Structure formats: C-alpha cells, structure tokens
Amino acid sequence: MKHIHTFESFINEAEGLAYWSDYEKDTSGQADKWMSEPCKTTSDVVKCIDKSIAAWNKESEEGPISKEVEKHVGELAMQYFKQFKMINGNIISAMIAQES
C-alpha cells in the first residue's frame, strides 16, 4: 500500500528540530554577516537570540513580536542548540518568522 503524506504528517515533520537546519545559511544574500556566525556557547546563544529578536523587531513592518513569541522562540532556539551544539541568527530569524 502506498503511503500518502497527510497535512498532519507534514506539520509534524516541521516540528522536528532538524527542520531548522535548512535555514543555517542565508540564501537571500541580504542578512548581516553576524547572522551566519555560529553560536557555540550558552551565553553566545542567549546574546544571539536577543540580537535576532531586536533585529526582527527593528525591521518588521508589522511591529515587534509579542513576549509570548519571544519566549517560545527562545525556548525553541535553546532546544536546537542543546541538540546540535550550535545555532545562528539565520536559524533564529526563521523561527521568529514562522512563529509570528
């Protein structure tokens, strides 16, 4: 029997942390250089989360993201970092874009 992907399986696939690895590199060529630099310590990750949120809020036409979204993105970014031992601003910005 042929397996057909359902919308639910597509959504569940996106929930896996590996999903975010596709966003590690900036393909637009428009991101600031710091966004591609890997953060490899917890303190660097916290700084990168804060910097990514500040940059998003500054550039967003829709205004700043909510504190709830900030918290969720921060938690998601830390989970990603714990699993993959690195993260960068490109990945965090993709998380913000999808969550806001």
Sequence and secondary structure as in RCSB ss.txt:
>XXXX:A:sequence
MKHIHTFESFINEAEGLAYWSDYEKDTSGQADKWMSEPCKTTSDVVKCIDKSIAAWNKESEEGPISKEVEKHVGE
LAMQYFKQFKMINGNIISAMIAQES
>XXXX:A:secstr
      HHHHHHHHHSGGGGGGGSS SSS S GGGGS B SHHHHHHHHHHHHHHHHHH TT    HHHHHHHHH
HHHHHHHHHS B HHHHHHHHHHH 
